[in-house]
């Protein structure tokens, strides 16, 4: 039974990691990365490493995707302000 759960968790990790690489939109990519973090946390818990799983849950599924989304938002805003500056001739 335990081996089946480990195999399922590994397949979910492989699928979500592949999806994270395949997605092109940075916002969607960070959301898929959050899902990958949750799946990895489940895998670590199944492998009897709950402390690592909790760390992965906090960092990999919450903090890192949040920072990526904030960075994408700031870059888009900066690009829009530069476009407006070019239109005004400054």
N, C-alpha and C positions, 0 to 999 in steps of 0.2 A: 504493500500500500504506500509506504513512504517513498519508495523508488518511483512510483507512478506520479506522485505529487512533484517530486524533483524534476522529472522529465517534462511534465506539463509546465512548470515554472521556467525551465530552461527554454522551452519552445516559445513561451510568451516573451521572454527576454530577447530571443533571436528575432521574433516578429516585430516587436516594438523598436528594437535597435535598427532593423532594416527600414522600418517606416520613418524613423528619425532621419536617416540618411537620404531616403527617397523624396521626402517632402522638400519643396523649394522655397515656400513662403516662410520667412523667419519667425513670424508670430505662430504659425501652425507648427513649425519645427520645435519651438519652445514648449508648446502644449504637448506634443508627442514626447518630448524629453521629460516632461513632468510624469507622463504615464510610464515611461521607461524607469524613472526613479521609483515609482510605486511598485512596479513589477520586480525591480531589483531588491527592494526592501522585503517583499514577500519571499523572494528566493533566499535571501540571507536568513530570514526567520525560519524558513523550512529547513535550512542547513544548520539550524541551532546556533545562530549567531545573532541574537536579538539586539545586542548593543550596536552592532554594525548596521543592522536593519533600521534601528531608530535614527542613527546618524544619517543613513542614506535617505530615509524618509524626510528628514528635516532639510538636508542640504540638496540632495539630488532631485527631490520632487517639489520643493517649495522655493528655496532660496535661489538656486541657479536659474530656473526658468523665469522667475520674477526679475532677476537682474538682466537677463537677456531681453525680456520684453521692454523693460525700461530703457535699455540701451538702444533698441530698435526705434522706440518712440522718439528718443532724443535725436537720433541720427536723421529720422524723417523730418522732424521739426527744423533741424539745422539746414537740411537740404531745401526745405520750403522757404526758409528765410533768405537763403542765398539766391534762390530763384527770384524772389521778390526784389532783392537788391540789384540783380542784373536787369530786371525790367525797369527799375527806376533810374538806372544809369550810374549807380554808385559802386 
